[in-house]
Amino acid sequence: MPSPTGANGSSGDEVDHIDAEVFARCGTQRGLITLGQMRELGLSDGEIRSRIERGWLVRVEAKVFAVRSSPADWAQQVTAAVLAGGPDVLATQRSATRLWNLSGATSRRVEVVVPRGMRRRITTGRVVETTDLRASDAAVRHGIPVTALPRTLIDVGASVGPRLLAEMADDAVRRKLTTYDEILDRFVRLARRGRPGVARMRTLLGERLGVDLTANDFERMVLEIVADHGLPAPVCQHPVIIEGDKYFLDLAWPEHRRFVECDGWETHGTPQALVEDLERQNKLVLAGWVPLRFAYRTVKDRPGLVARQIRSALT
């Protein structure tokens, strides 16, 4: 990119150095750079406008630009949608299956997932909102932030038929990119009635693993352990109001002020989710509630340990 003296009086050498950094950043993002990134590198708004007017930068999203010589292909479109969304945004569903190069993944749709409530303006693709995006759901494929394979396969069940979903999942497992146990681990924390894709993945997991999955899979497993070991039956989704805020406890024994939380691969998702989770737990503890937290793998493989710890908590 030619580099005249900047609009703010920057010397030619300074601008040359900044443009070199712009090109370096674009090289890691399929020829793309955001307005915020250019400002961080030291370009003023006037210098940015000058480069746009001269055709050195081409706007592809509201705040995302491509260098003139970069290839405008599907991968760049997906990257632009992710960059336009900002932090915590991932390529998802059909875009994710193509990035993972799964068998039968031929769609050129651009789809990204964002945390619900964080309004993102994206013109190059479809935006999906979610309330349960966790740290374990994030991966990088070909330099593009994307949903991890277990999450990808669960979510894409909303967009593809059962035969194609099975083809994709079998391909991922055959190539050792994931396992059906890993998919099951994530499924039990995502599954809820009415969630897109859940019914098809529940059927597939039942066929591949021989398990009988219901709408409240994780809690059901703990309830079975409680019943098998003669423990008092808990209250499911027990509401607790503290300082005007209402919290729902997965499984609770109100008379003992004890409760069980069932955690997946990652107890927390984004840093904000971690903060909210810790604040919630601290409020419950200060109100006299004692938590027990179990991972799915513990519930599945060590039911005796789960029963002993619940019994100890209740006595």
N, C-alpha and C positions, 0 to 999 in steps of 0.2 A: 504494500500500500504506500503510495507517495505520501510524504510527510512535510507539508509546508509549515511555516511558523504558525503556532496555534492562535486561535481567536482571542485568547486571553493574554497574548504576548509571550507565550512560551517560546523558548529558542528552538531552532530546528533540531539540535541534538537531543533536547529533552523530549520533543515530540517523536523523533525517531525511536527513542528508547521505549516510550509508552506504546507506540504502534507495534513494536516488536513483542511487547508483553500481551497486547491485544491478540496478535496472531498466535502466540503461544497458547493463550487461553482457548481460542477458537479451535486450535488443533486437538484439544482434548474433548471438545464438545461438538464434533462433526461440523465445524465451520460456523458455530453459533456463539454469541455472547449476549449477555443481558445488559440493559441500561445501567443497572446497579453495579455490575462488574466493571464496566468501562469507567464509571465514576470512581470506583475504588482504585483503579489503576492510575487515576490522575487526569483523565480527560474531562474538560469542562463541558457543560451543555452546549456551548457555542461550538466547540471543536467537534462534538458528536454530530451536531446538525450539519456542520460543514462536510463531514464524511458521508452523511446520508445524501445531501444535495449533490455531491460529486459522484454518487453512485458506488462508492467504495463499500458502503454498508446498505443492506436491503432489509427493510422491516418485514418480519414474518409473523410476529405476534406484537401485542401492544408494547411490550418492553423487551422483545427479543429480536436480535438482528443477525443476519448472515453476511459473511464476507462475500464479495461479488463472485469469486472464483469457486466457491464451495458447491458440491453436488446437491441439488434439491431432490433427494430421494426420500423413500418412506422412513428410513431410519432417522433422517434429519427432522422429518415432521414429528416423529415421536419424541425426539430429544427436545424440540421446540416446545411441545406441549408440556413436557415435564419442567423445563426451565421456566415457562410462563407461570406454572402453578406455584413454583417456589419450593422451600424446604418441605420435607415429608411427603412430597408428591411422587407417585410411582406409576410406571406403565403397568396396565392391568389387563385382565381377561384376555381377549383375542390378541391384543398387542403383545401381551406377556407370553402367550403360548408361541407366538412367532419368534420372539426374541430368544426363547428357550429352544427354538427349532424342533418343536414337538411334531410327531407324525400327524398329518392332516391339518396342521396349522397354516392355512394359506390366506387368511383374511388380511386385508390391508387397512382395516379399521384402526383408527388412533383412539385409544381409550386410556385414561389415567384415573387414578383414585386419589382422593383428597380427604383429609379429616373433615367431618361434618361441621358446618358452622363457619368454616374458613372459606369465605367467598373467593373464588378464583375465576378470572375471566380468561377463558381459553377458546380461541376461534378455530384451531386446527384439529380439534378432536372432541370426543365425548367425555364428559366429566362424571365420575361416579363418586358419591359421598359415602362415608362410612364413619361409624362411631367406635370401631374396634380394630384400628390399624396398630399393630404392635411392632416392636423393634425386630422381632424374629420374622416378620413378614417382608422385610426389605432385603433386597439383593442387588447386585450390579451385573448386567449382562451386556457384553460388547460396549462397555462404557456408559450404559444407560441404566439409571435406577429403575428397578422392576420388582414386582411382587415375587417373593420366594416361591419355589415350585409348589409346595403344599397349598399355600394360599391361592396361587394362580389356578390350580386345578379345581379347588372348591368353588371359587368365584366364577370360573368360565362355564360351570354347569348351568348358569343362568342364560347363556348365550348359544350353547351348542346342544345337540341332541345326545341321548344316552350312548349311542354307538360311537360317536366321535369322542365323547368324553372318555369312554373306556379305552379307545385307541390311544389317546394322548397320555392317559395315566399309565397304561401298560408300557408305552414307549419310554416314559420317564423312569419307570422302575427298572425296565430291562437295561437301560443305559446307566443305571446306578446313580442317577441324579437325585433320587429320593427313594423312599420305601413306602409301602402302604401303611406301615406302623406310624411313620412320621406324618403322613396325611391324616391318619386317624387322630393322632395327638392334637393336631390343629383343629380338626373338625369338631371335636367335642366341646371346644370353647367357642366356636363360631355358630354351631348349630342352634337354630331357634325357628319356631314355627313361622312360616311366611318369608323367611330369608331366601332370596333368589339363589338357585343352584344347590341348596341343601338336599332337597328330595332326591335328585339324581346322584349326588355323591353318596348319600346314605345308602341307596340301593347298590351302588358299585362297591362300597366298602363291605356291605353285607355279603355280596357275592365273592369278593376276593379274600376276605378274612374270616368269613363265617360267623360274624357277630351280629347280634340283634340290636340295632341302634334306634333309639327313640328321640323325641324332640328335646328331652332333657337328659342326654346321655351321661354326662359326667356326674350330675347329682344322683341319677338313678343307680350308678355303680356304687356310690358311697352308701345310698339307702340300702342296697342289697347287703353290703358288708355289715351295716348296723343291724339289720334284721337277722342275718346269719349268726351273729355273735351275741344275740340276745340283749342288745343295747336299747335304751329308750328311743322311741321314734322322734325325730326332730321335726320342726316346723319348716317347710320350704318357703323360700323368699319372704322371710319374716321382716316386716317393716319396723324400722326404728327411727324416731324423730329426735334429733339433737340440735339444739340452738336453731330451730326452725327448718333444718335440712332433713329430708327423709332419705334413709338408706335402706337397701334391701339386702338381707343376709342370705347367702345361698342355702345353708342348713343351720338352724338355730335351736338351742334349748333355752328358751326364755327364763325358765325358773332357775336355771344355773348360770344364766348370762354367759353362755358359751356359744361359739358359732364356728362353722367350718367354711372356709373359702377354698374353692377348687380352682387351681391355677394350671394353665397350659405350659408350653415350652418357655414362654417369657412371662413372668409375673406382671411386668409392666411393659408398656409400649413406648410411646414417645416420652421425652423428658417431662413434658407437661402432665402426661398420664401418671408418671411416677410420683410427681408432686401431689397430685390430687389423691392418688391411692394412699400415700403415706399420711396425708392430712385426714383422710377419712378414717384410716385405722387408728390414728392417735386419738381422734374424737371418741371413737367407740371404746378404746381402752380407758380413757379418762372417765367415761361414763360407766365403767365397771364391767365392760364386756371383754372376754378373753378369746382371742382368735386362734384357730388351728388352720394351717394352710397346707394343702396337699397338692402335689403335681400329679398329672394323669398317670405318669409312669409308675409312681408309688402306689396309686390306687389299683392299677392293673396288676402289678407284679408283687406287691407286698401288702395284701389285704389284712394280714394278721397284725402288722405294725400299725396300720391305720386304726384298726379296732382297739388295740392296746392303748394308743395315745388318746383316742376319744374316751375310752373308759376311765383312764387316769384323769382326764380333764373334768369329767362329770363327777368323780368321787373326791 
